[in-house]
Amino acid sequence: DSPDSPLRPNVSIAIETSGRTGSAVIAREDAILDHATLSGFQKHSSELLPAIHSLLSRHGLSTKDVQHIYLPKGPGSFTGIRIAVTLAKMAAFAMGAKIVAVNTLDALAHNAMYYMDNTNCDIQRIATILDAKKGYFYVAVFNKTITGLHRITKDLLITPAAFLSDYCQGQYKTALLGEGLVYYHKQFEHPNTVILDKSCWPANAVSVWHVARLRAKQG
């Protein structure tokens, strides 16, 4: 069968390499089968490919079964994103896999939705935050709607003070998450911000998969 044959169930891989700790997911159609988190900080180059092979083999699959690969396109670690892009290009050339690249800030926003769905936290606005160095941060702001998240800003390159002044003065509290808070969360504390639990700060392959899968199905 060709890679796009309707007789073959869609098998997809999602990877997350833009943050401090990498991860991978495999899925069949619209269901995640399995996931793996790499062993530690910046283990992307040594552990990512073995982790993917292990995930596939545990479910009787091989690389030739993979039809889609989902990856982050940043903002984030230049080296980590380069690893993801290289792997995706290899998959495209060798297996004919199709690629969907998603914004890391969008994937992080899915973390917030998952967190709120599983807690009593109900926030109408979300901001995802990554460190851009030299006192600046990459930030995206989203409103929560009945149909999901609606992005209300482009990717912002902004200081904490400017973000709080420009985006945290309204009637809604803003839930904050992302690895930009690891060392600088106190700079984002404000009466109108809620810093979510640290467990949802890192980007992960599960969230990359959810965002990319929807876009893949839309063509």
MIVOLUM-935077 format. One record per residue (C-alpha): residue in three letters; x, y, z. Coordinates in pm, 1 decimal, always signed. Layout:
<node rest="Ala" X="X" Y="Y" Z="Z"/>
...
END
This chain:
<node rest="Asp" X="+0.0" Y="+0.0" Z="+0.0"/>
<node rest="Ser" X="+111.2" Y="+357.1" Z="-58.6"/>
<node rest="Pro" X="+175.0" Y="+576.6" Z="+248.2"/>
<node rest="Asp" X="-165.2" Y="+742.2" Z="+199.4"/>
<node rest="Ser" X="-362.2" Y="+426.2" Z="+125.9"/>
<node rest="Pro" X="-703.0" Y="+428.8" Z="+298.5"/>
<node rest="Leu" X="-643.7" Y="+59.1" Z="+373.6"/>
<node rest="Arg" X="-363.8" Y="+147.6" Z="+614.8"/>
<node rest="Pro" X="-447.3" Y="+299.3" Z="+953.3"/>
<node rest="Asn" X="-266.3" Y="+626.6" Z="+1003.6"/>
<node rest="Val" X="+36.6" Y="+587.6" Z="+1229.2"/>
<node rest="Ser" X="+191.6" Y="+910.0" Z="+1354.5"/>
<node rest="Ile" X="+491.2" Y="+1006.9" Z="+1563.7"/>
<node rest="Ala" X="+512.8" Y="+1329.2" Z="+1761.8"/>
<node rest="Ile" X="+837.7" Y="+1454.8" Z="+1909.1"/>
<node rest="Glu" X="+919.4" Y="+1744.7" Z="+2141.4"/>
<node rest="Thr" X="+1274.7" Y="+1871.7" Z="+2142.1"/>
<node rest="Ser" X="+1238.2" Y="+2247.5" Z="+2183.8"/>
<node rest="Gly" X="+1254.6" Y="+2235.7" Z="+2564.1"/>
<node rest="Arg" X="+1485.7" Y="+2109.3" Z="+2833.1"/>
<node rest="Thr" X="+1363.5" Y="+1747.3" Z="+2831.6"/>
<node rest="Gly" X="+1265.8" Y="+1569.5" Z="+2511.3"/>
<node rest="Ser" X="+978.4" Y="+1326.3" Z="+2459.1"/>
<node rest="Ala" X="+810.5" Y="+1119.2" Z="+2189.9"/>
<node rest="Val" X="+464.4" Y="+978.9" Z="+2118.8"/>
<node rest="Ile" X="+326.1" Y="+721.8" Z="+1878.4"/>
<node rest="Ala" X="-39.3" Y="+709.1" Z="+1778.8"/>
<node rest="Arg" X="-273.3" Y="+517.5" Z="+1553.3"/>
<node rest="Glu" X="-547.6" Y="+726.6" Z="+1394.7"/>
<node rest="Asp" X="-683.9" Y="+952.7" Z="+1671.2"/>
<node rest="Ala" X="-556.2" Y="+755.5" Z="+1970.0"/>
<node rest="Ile" X="-217.3" Y="+782.6" Z="+2137.7"/>
<node rest="Leu" X="-68.9" Y="+437.2" Z="+2185.7"/>
<node rest="Asp" X="+237.4" Y="+514.1" Z="+2393.4"/>
<node rest="His" X="+482.3" Y="+784.4" Z="+2493.4"/>
<node rest="Ala" X="+833.9" Y="+815.7" Z="+2631.9"/>
<node rest="Thr" X="+1022.1" Y="+1091.2" Z="+2811.3"/>
<node rest="Leu" X="+1398.0" Y="+1112.5" Z="+2766.1"/>
<node rest="Ser" X="+1610.5" Y="+1052.1" Z="+3071.9"/>
<node rest="Gly" X="+1730.6" Y="+1403.4" Z="+3139.2"/>
<node rest="Phe" X="+1831.4" Y="+1750.6" Z="+3033.7"/>
<node rest="Gln" X="+1929.2" Y="+1781.7" Z="+2665.8"/>
<node rest="Lys" X="+1940.6" Y="+1409.4" Z="+2585.9"/>
<node rest="His" X="+1771.4" Y="+1471.5" Z="+2250.8"/>
<node rest="Ser" X="+2051.4" Y="+1369.7" Z="+2017.3"/>
<node rest="Ser" X="+2146.5" Y="+1046.6" Z="+2196.9"/>
<node rest="Glu" X="+1808.8" Y="+916.5" Z="+2310.8"/>
<node rest="Leu" X="+1535.6" Y="+1037.9" Z="+2074.7"/>
<node rest="Leu" X="+1576.7" Y="+790.5" Z="+1789.6"/>
<node rest="Pro" X="+1619.5" Y="+484.7" Z="+2018.5"/>
<node rest="Ala" X="+1309.4" Y="+595.8" Z="+2210.7"/>
<node rest="Ile" X="+1104.9" Y="+610.5" Z="+1890.2"/>
<node rest="His" X="+1225.4" Y="+266.9" Z="+1778.1"/>
<node rest="Ser" X="+1138.2" Y="+126.5" Z="+2121.6"/>
<node rest="Leu" X="+788.2" Y="+275.1" Z="+2114.4"/>
<node rest="Leu" X="+721.1" Y="+136.8" Z="+1768.3"/>
<node rest="Ser" X="+853.0" Y="-210.9" Z="+1844.5"/>
<node rest="Arg" X="+643.7" Y="-239.2" Z="+2160.6"/>
<node rest="His" X="+335.2" Y="-210.0" Z="+1940.3"/>
<node rest="Gly" X="+452.5" Y="-429.2" Z="+1655.1"/>
<node rest="Leu" X="+529.6" Y="-134.5" Z="+1431.0"/>
<node rest="Ser" X="+836.8" Y="-18.6" Z="+1242.5"/>
<node rest="Thr" X="+948.1" Y="+306.8" Z="+1083.7"/>
<node rest="Lys" X="+799.8" Y="+199.2" Z="+749.9"/>
<node rest="Asp" X="+452.1" Y="+213.6" Z="+911.0"/>
<node rest="Val" X="+485.2" Y="+583.1" Z="+1001.4"/>
<node rest="Gln" X="+281.2" Y="+812.5" Z="+777.5"/>
<node rest="His" X="+288.7" Y="+1138.5" Z="+973.0"/>
<node rest="Ile" X="+552.4" Y="+1301.1" Z="+1190.0"/>
<node rest="Tyr" X="+468.5" Y="+1597.2" Z="+1413.3"/>
<node rest="Leu" X="+733.8" Y="+1827.5" Z="+1554.0"/>
<node rest="Pro" X="+792.1" Y="+2169.1" Z="+1715.6"/>
<node rest="Lys" X="+913.8" Y="+2460.6" Z="+1505.3"/>
<node rest="Gly" X="+995.5" Y="+2687.9" Z="+1798.9"/>
<node rest="Pro" X="+1039.1" Y="+2915.6" Z="+1975.6"/>
<node rest="Gly" X="+1285.2" Y="+2705.8" Z="+2173.4"/>
<node rest="Ser" X="+1626.0" Y="+2545.9" Z="+2171.7"/>
<node rest="Phe" X="+1792.8" Y="+2593.6" Z="+1833.1"/>
<node rest="Thr" X="+1984.2" Y="+2266.7" Z="+1868.4"/>
<node rest="Gly" X="+1676.0" Y="+2076.6" Z="+1982.3"/>
<node rest="Ile" X="+1462.6" Y="+2204.2" Z="+1696.5"/>
<node rest="Arg" X="+1740.3" Y="+2126.1" Z="+1447.7"/>
<node rest="Ile" X="+1739.2" Y="+1765.3" Z="+1573.1"/>
<node rest="Ala" X="+1362.2" Y="+1742.5" Z="+1525.8"/>
<node rest="Val" X="+1375.2" Y="+1891.5" Z="+1176.2"/>
<node rest="Thr" X="+1656.6" Y="+1658.1" Z="+1071.1"/>
<node rest="Leu" X="+1465.6" Y="+1353.7" Z="+1194.8"/>
<node rest="Ala" X="+1147.8" Y="+1469.2" Z="+1019.9"/>
<node rest="Lys" X="+1329.7" Y="+1527.6" Z="+690.7"/>
<node rest="Met" X="+1483.2" Y="+1179.0" Z="+713.2"/>
<node rest="Ala" X="+1135.5" Y="+1033.7" Z="+766.9"/>
<node rest="Ala" X="+996.5" Y="+1229.6" Z="+474.5"/>
<node rest="Phe" X="+1272.8" Y="+1123.3" Z="+235.1"/>
<node rest="Ala" X="+1303.5" Y="+761.8" Z="+348.7"/>
<node rest="Met" X="+940.3" Y="+671.5" Z="+419.3"/>
<node rest="Gly" X="+731.9" Y="+935.1" Z="+245.0"/>
<node rest="Ala" X="+598.0" Y="+1054.5" Z="+579.6"/>
<node rest="Lys" X="+414.2" Y="+1385.0" Z="+584.7"/>
<node rest="Ile" X="+522.0" Y="+1655.8" Z="+829.1"/>
<node rest="Val" X="+326.8" Y="+1895.6" Z="+1047.7"/>
<node rest="Ala" X="+530.5" Y="+2151.1" Z="+1245.0"/>
<node rest="Val" X="+359.4" Y="+2336.1" Z="+1529.6"/>
<node rest="Asn" X="+446.3" Y="+2644.3" Z="+1731.4"/>
<node rest="Thr" X="+584.1" Y="+2548.0" Z="+2072.6"/>
<node rest="Leu" X="+373.2" Y="+2816.4" Z="+2239.8"/>
<node rest="Asp" X="+58.2" Y="+2660.5" Z="+2089.5"/>
<node rest="Ala" X="+156.6" Y="+2317.7" Z="+2220.1"/>
<node rest="Leu" X="+217.3" Y="+2463.8" Z="+2565.6"/>
<node rest="Ala" X="-131.4" Y="+2615.1" Z="+2562.7"/>
<node rest="His" X="-269.7" Y="+2262.9" Z="+2524.6"/>
<node rest="Asn" X="-88.5" Y="+2175.2" Z="+2849.4"/>
<node rest="Ala" X="-297.1" Y="+2441.4" Z="+3022.0"/>
<node rest="Met" X="-622.4" Y="+2306.3" Z="+2879.7"/>
<node rest="Tyr" X="-533.2" Y="+1955.4" Z="+2996.2"/>
<node rest="Tyr" X="-441.3" Y="+2087.0" Z="+3340.2"/>
<node rest="Met" X="-766.5" Y="+2279.9" Z="+3379.1"/>
<node rest="Asp" X="-972.8" Y="+1985.5" Z="+3256.2"/>
<node rest="Asn" X="-824.2" Y="+1775.2" Z="+3536.2"/>
<node rest="Thr" X="-839.0" Y="+2027.8" Z="+3820.6"/>
<node rest="Asn" X="-1085.5" Y="+2279.0" Z="+3957.0"/>
<node rest="Cys" X="-892.5" Y="+2562.2" Z="+3792.5"/>
<node rest="Asp" X="-1110.0" Y="+2754.5" Z="+3546.2"/>
<node rest="Ile" X="-921.9" Y="+3035.6" Z="+3375.3"/>
<node rest="Gln" X="-1049.5" Y="+3228.3" Z="+3073.8"/>
<node rest="Arg" X="-711.3" Y="+3350.1" Z="+2950.5"/>
<node rest="Ile" X="-379.4" Y="+3167.8" Z="+2911.3"/>
<node rest="Ala" X="-27.5" Y="+3292.9" Z="+2838.1"/>
<node rest="Thr" X="+257.3" Y="+3061.1" Z="+2743.4"/>
<node rest="Ile" X="+608.0" Y="+3185.1" Z="+2820.9"/>
<node rest="Leu" X="+957.0" Y="+3087.8" Z="+2701.5"/>
<node rest="Asp" X="+1288.2" Y="+3252.9" Z="+2784.1"/>
<node rest="Ala" X="+1431.6" Y="+3454.1" Z="+2492.5"/>
<node rest="Lys" X="+1734.1" Y="+3563.2" Z="+2701.1"/>
<node rest="Lys" X="+1864.2" Y="+3909.8" Z="+2791.0"/>
<node rest="Gly" X="+1548.8" Y="+3994.3" Z="+2986.0"/>
<node rest="Tyr" X="+1304.7" Y="+3918.0" Z="+2703.9"/>
<node rest="Phe" X="+1051.3" Y="+3638.5" Z="+2671.2"/>
<node rest="Tyr" X="+852.1" Y="+3477.8" Z="+2393.3"/>
<node rest="Val" X="+485.4" Y="+3498.0" Z="+2493.4"/>
<node rest="Ala" X="+155.7" Y="+3406.2" Z="+2328.5"/>
<node rest="Val" X="-185.8" Y="+3484.3" Z="+2477.8"/>
<node rest="Phe" X="-498.7" Y="+3274.7" Z="+2425.9"/>
<node rest="Asn" X="-862.8" Y="+3305.9" Z="+2525.7"/>
<node rest="Lys" X="-1049.9" Y="+2995.0" Z="+2633.0"/>
<node rest="Thr" X="-1375.1" Y="+2950.4" Z="+2440.0"/>
<node rest="Ile" X="-1641.4" Y="+2681.7" Z="+2423.4"/>
<node rest="Thr" X="-1467.7" Y="+2538.3" Z="+2116.6"/>
<node rest="Gly" X="-1114.7" Y="+2545.4" Z="+2260.6"/>
<node rest="Leu" X="-838.9" Y="+2801.6" Z="+2260.7"/>
<node rest="His" X="-833.7" Y="+3114.6" Z="+2046.7"/>
<node rest="Arg" X="-496.3" Y="+3283.9" Z="+2004.2"/>
<node rest="Ile" X="-529.8" Y="+3660.6" Z="+2048.8"/>
<node rest="Thr" X="-166.8" Y="+3762.1" Z="+1990.4"/>
<node rest="Lys" X="+111.8" Y="+3674.5" Z="+1754.7"/>
<node rest="Asp" X="+434.0" Y="+3551.1" Z="+1914.6"/>
<node rest="Leu" X="+543.4" Y="+3840.1" Z="+2135.7"/>
<node rest="Leu" X="+904.0" Y="+3925.8" Z="+2221.9"/>
<node rest="Ile" X="+847.1" Y="+4119.2" Z="+2540.1"/>
<node rest="Thr" X="+972.7" Y="+4200.6" Z="+2890.2"/>
<node rest="Pro" X="+775.4" Y="+4081.0" Z="+3193.7"/>
<node rest="Ala" X="+691.0" Y="+4441.5" Z="+3289.6"/>
<node rest="Ala" X="+554.6" Y="+4520.7" Z="+2943.9"/>
<node rest="Phe" X="+357.2" Y="+4197.3" Z="+2933.7"/>
<node rest="Leu" X="+195.5" Y="+4265.1" Z="+3270.3"/>
<node rest="Ser" X="+117.2" Y="+4623.5" Z="+3171.3"/>
<node rest="Asp" X="-24.0" Y="+4542.3" Z="+2827.4"/>
<node rest="Tyr" X="-201.4" Y="+4209.9" Z="+2881.5"/>
<node rest="Cys" X="-284.3" Y="+4164.9" Z="+3251.1"/>
<node rest="Gln" X="-491.4" Y="+4472.0" Z="+3335.4"/>
<node rest="Gly" X="-837.4" Y="+4348.0" Z="+3232.4"/>
<node rest="Gln" X="-1115.2" Y="+4172.8" Z="+3415.5"/>
<node rest="Tyr" X="-979.7" Y="+3823.0" Z="+3357.9"/>
<node rest="Lys" X="-698.6" Y="+3652.1" Z="+3540.0"/>
<node rest="Thr" X="-432.9" Y="+3509.5" Z="+3309.9"/>
<node rest="Ala" X="-293.8" Y="+3160.7" Z="+3371.5"/>
<node rest="Leu" X="+79.3" Y="+3141.1" Z="+3304.4"/>
<node rest="Leu" X="+292.5" Y="+2840.8" Z="+3213.7"/>
<node rest="Gly" X="+609.6" Y="+2755.3" Z="+3026.4"/>
<node rest="Glu" X="+977.8" Y="+2701.4" Z="+3092.0"/>
<node rest="Gly" X="+1036.5" Y="+3075.4" Z="+3078.7"/>
<node rest="Leu" X="+904.9" Y="+3074.2" Z="+3436.1"/>
<node rest="Val" X="+1167.4" Y="+2833.6" Z="+3570.7"/>
<node rest="Tyr" X="+1402.4" Y="+3109.3" Z="+3689.5"/>
<node rest="Tyr" X="+1182.6" Y="+3415.8" Z="+3643.0"/>
<node rest="His" X="+836.5" Y="+3333.6" Z="+3775.6"/>
<node rest="Lys" X="+853.8" Y="+3609.5" Z="+4037.2"/>
<node rest="Gln" X="+882.2" Y="+3868.7" Z="+3758.3"/>
<node rest="Phe" X="+540.5" Y="+3753.9" Z="+3630.9"/>
<node rest="Glu" X="+359.5" Y="+3762.4" Z="+3964.1"/>
<node rest="His" X="+68.0" Y="+4007.4" Z="+3957.3"/>
<node rest="Pro" X="-283.2" Y="+4029.5" Z="+4108.3"/>
<node rest="Asn" X="-423.7" Y="+3931.0" Z="+3766.6"/>
<node rest="Thr" X="-195.0" Y="+3634.0" Z="+3698.5"/>
<node rest="Val" X="-215.5" Y="+3274.4" Z="+3816.4"/>
<node rest="Ile" X="+100.6" Y="+3069.3" Z="+3776.6"/>
<node rest="Leu" X="+0.0" Y="+2712.8" Z="+3700.0"/>
<node rest="Asp" X="+161.4" Y="+2410.4" Z="+3859.9"/>
<node rest="Lys" X="+519.6" Y="+2339.0" Z="+3750.1"/>
<node rest="Ser" X="+412.3" Y="+2000.7" Z="+3615.2"/>
<node rest="Cys" X="+259.0" Y="+2167.6" Z="+3308.7"/>
<node rest="Trp" X="+542.5" Y="+2411.0" Z="+3233.8"/>
<node rest="Pro" X="+748.7" Y="+2189.2" Z="+2998.7"/>
<node rest="Ala" X="+643.6" Y="+2134.3" Z="+2639.7"/>
<node rest="Asn" X="+579.7" Y="+1766.4" Z="+2568.0"/>
<node rest="Ala" X="+515.1" Y="+1539.6" Z="+2272.7"/>
<node rest="Val" X="+157.4" Y="+1462.7" Z="+2381.0"/>
<node rest="Ser" X="+60.9" Y="+1828.3" Z="+2340.2"/>
<node rest="Val" X="+253.7" Y="+1856.5" Z="+2013.2"/>
<node rest="Trp" X="+56.0" Y="+1555.4" Z="+1888.2"/>
<node rest="His" X="-283.1" Y="+1699.6" Z="+1984.8"/>
<node rest="Val" X="-218.4" Y="+2033.8" Z="+1813.9"/>
<node rest="Ala" X="-58.9" Y="+1880.8" Z="+1504.3"/>
<node rest="Arg" X="-313.1" Y="+1601.2" Z="+1464.3"/>
<node rest="Leu" X="-597.4" Y="+1849.5" Z="+1431.3"/>
<node rest="Arg" X="-403.8" Y="+2042.8" Z="+1167.1"/>
<node rest="Ala" X="-313.1" Y="+1725.3" Z="+979.3"/>
<node rest="Lys" X="-679.5" Y="+1626.9" Z="+959.0"/>
<node rest="Gln" X="-758.1" Y="+1972.4" Z="+823.2"/>
<node rest="Gly" X="-513.0" Y="+1910.3" Z="+540.7"/>
END
